[in-house]
Amino acid sequence: MLNSQRIFVNAARKYCADRGIALDVRSHGWLLVMQQGPKRRFAYGYDVGLNSSVAHRIANDKAATAELLEAFGIACVPHALFLSPKLSAYIPPAGSWETMLGLLEQNCDGLVVKPNEGTSGHLVFRVRSKPALETAVNRIFALELNLAISPYLAIQDEVRVVLIDHVPLVVYSKRRPSITGDGVRTMLELAVAAMPPERLTAVLSGIAGDQDQAALDTIPPAGQRHALNWRHNLDSGAEPVVLEHGETRESCIRIAVEAAKSIGLRFGSIDVVQVDGAWRVLEINSGVMMEALSQQHPNLVDAAYATALDKVFE
């Protein structure tokens, strides 16, 4: 999809047209210039300019976010920062590899290794051995200057809370793709039979190169339900499910608001996960992407972006 066709760009076009605001789309849709009389406002990527530069940088840094949340007593998934060898001048004398191996030994269920900055689940690996850890680290450092390592957790549910000035705009769960065994077909065969081609492509691309790939050849017992991916990423085939009012929704909003307040975030999305029945923050995003949600709830997405742009033009 071209940048100029992003859901946010379309929402901005509609917003500006309805209010007589001049819109100039530049940089192939990545930079928006909005002019209303003497007021000139910008949007860059998914950032509409409501957050301070410091809040934006912290939210985009998974390790920094986790460190601050821990300091403020907010339950979160810990992330340890490691720098690329290209930044060897800034790496402690003890080095990074020994520390990474120590984390692997301490976490019997394995680790999750991913770029310290970035979204959409790109280059995210679950590792359970030294060779797998080395492969993941090398692949990330080939493209990035830093990475974050967190313990692998058996996540029961993941919910995204989109907030503006600590008020929830959208709250939705990310439902992982799954199949139910029949005792005859493999997981791959069941997935092919159950899913439309476009969603199957997203699921398989998310599994490619991961240790989950071998599981696709297994034949699950009849009646047994299996998730096709350990990730909850929407780009890997998970489906957004808008949450109605209830305890789950309210619990997620409470911890998301605490997280946003802790770093001074005005507009963004907070991903919270349920582990052993308790909710904790996974990460904070200062840019709000709702491409997948817009396929099912376009009016909800347009309304959320319109609310944010209202704040921009206050």
DAHULIN-V386120 format. One record per residue. N is the residue number from 1. OMEGA is omega in degrees with one decimal (* if undefined). Layout:
# DAHULIN-V386120
N;OMEGA, N;OMEGA
This chain:
# DAHULIN-V386120
1;177.6, 2;177.5, 3;-177.8, 4;179.6, 5;179.6, 6;-179.4, 7;-179.8, 8;179.3, 9;178.3, 10;178.6, 11;178.5, 12;177.5, 13;-178.9, 14;-179.8, 15;-176.8, 16;179.6, 17;-178.6, 18;-173.6, 19;178.1, 20;179.7, 21;178.2, 22;-179.0, 23;176.8, 24;-178.2, 25;-177.3, 26;177.7, 27;177.6, 28;177.4, 29;-177.8, 30;-179.2, 31;178.6, 32;176.2, 33;-176.6, 34;-175.9, 35;175.7, 36;-173.9, 37;179.7, 38;-177.0, 39;174.9, 40;-178.4, 41;-178.0, 42;168.2, 43;-179.2, 44;-174.9, 45;176.6, 46;-179.3, 47;-178.2, 48;173.3, 49;-179.5, 50;-177.9, 51;174.1, 52;179.5, 53;-179.9, 54;178.3, 55;179.0, 56;-178.1, 57;179.5, 58;-178.4, 59;-179.4, 60;-179.2, 61;-174.1, 62;-178.8, 63;179.0, 64;178.2, 65;-178.5, 66;-179.4, 67;179.0, 68;179.4, 69;177.1, 70;-179.1, 71;-178.8, 72;175.9, 73;179.3, 74;-177.4, 75;-177.9, 76;173.7, 77;-177.5, 78;176.4, 79;178.4, 80;-177.4, 81;174.0, 82;-178.4, 83;177.5, 84;173.8, 85;176.6, 86;178.3, 87;-173.3, 88;-179.5, 89;-176.9, 90;-178.2, 91;179.5, 92;-178.3, 93;-178.7, 94;-179.8, 95;-175.6, 96;-171.8, 97;-179.7, 98;178.8, 99;177.4, 100;179.0, 101;177.1, 102;177.3, 103;179.1, 104;179.6, 105;-177.2, 106;-175.0, 107;-173.5, 108;177.9, 109;177.3, 110;-177.4, 111;170.0, 112;-177.9, 113;-176.0, 114;174.4, 115;180.0, 116;175.5, 117;179.4, 118;-177.4, 119;173.4, 120;175.6, 121;-179.7, 122;179.6, 123;176.0, 124;-174.4, 125;166.8, 126;-177.0, 127;-179.7, 128;-179.8, 129;179.6, 130;178.9, 131;179.5, 132;177.4, 133;-179.6, 134;179.0, 135;-179.3, 136;-178.8, 137;-179.1, 138;180.0, 139;-179.8, 140;-177.9, 141;174.9, 142;-176.6, 143;-174.0, 144;178.5, 145;177.2, 146;177.4, 147;177.8, 148;178.0, 149;177.4, 150;176.2, 151;174.2, 152;179.7, 153;176.4, 154;-175.2, 155;-180.0, 156;-178.7, 157;175.1, 158;-176.2, 159;175.6, 160;178.7, 161;176.8, 162;-175.3, 163;166.2, 164;-175.8, 165;174.3, 166;176.4, 167;-178.5, 168;174.6, 169;-178.8, 170;175.4, 171;-179.8, 172;177.6, 173;176.1, 174;-175.8, 175;-179.2, 176;176.9, 177;-178.2, 178;177.3, 179;175.4, 180;-175.6, 181;175.0, 182;178.3, 183;-177.0, 184;-174.5, 185;176.4, 186;178.1, 187;178.6, 188;179.7, 189;178.2, 190;179.4, 191;179.3, 192;-178.1, 193;-171.8, 194;-170.3, 195;172.9, 196;-174.5, 197;-176.1, 198;179.0, 199;178.1, 200;178.5, 201;178.9, 202;-179.5, 203;-176.7, 204;178.1, 205;177.7, 206;-179.0, 207;-174.4, 208;178.1, 209;-178.7, 210;-179.9, 211;175.9, 212;-174.4, 213;-178.9, 214;-178.4, 215;-179.1, 216;-179.1, 217;-179.8, 218;178.5, 219;-178.8, 220;178.1, 221;-179.7, 222;177.1, 223;-178.2, 224;-176.4, 225;-177.9, 226;171.3, 227;-177.9, 228;-177.3, 229;178.1, 230;178.6, 231;173.9, 232;-176.4, 233;178.8, 234;178.4, 235;178.3, 236;174.0, 237;176.9, 238;-179.4, 239;175.8, 240;179.0, 241;-178.6, 242;-178.1, 243;173.3, 244;-179.5, 245;-179.6, 246;-174.7, 247;179.2, 248;-179.0, 249;-177.6, 250;178.4, 251;179.5, 252;179.1, 253;-178.1, 254;-176.9, 255;177.1, 256;178.5, 257;177.2, 258;-178.7, 259;179.8, 260;179.8, 261;-174.6, 262;-179.6, 263;178.9, 264;-178.9, 265;177.4, 266;-176.6, 267;-179.8, 268;177.3, 269;-179.3, 270;176.7, 271;178.2, 272;-176.2, 273;177.6, 274;179.6, 275;-177.5, 276;175.3, 277;-178.3, 278;-178.7, 279;175.6, 280;-178.8, 281;174.5, 282;178.4, 283;178.8, 284;178.7, 285;179.8, 286;172.8, 287;-174.9, 288;176.5, 289;179.5, 290;-177.6, 291;-177.1, 292;-179.4, 293;-176.4, 294;179.0, 295;-179.8, 296;-175.3, 297;-177.1, 298;-179.2, 299;178.7, 300;179.7, 301;178.5, 302;-179.8, 303;179.9, 304;178.4, 305;178.8, 306;177.8, 307;178.2, 308;179.9, 309;172.2, 310;178.1, 311;179.7, 312;-174.7, 313;177.2, 314;*
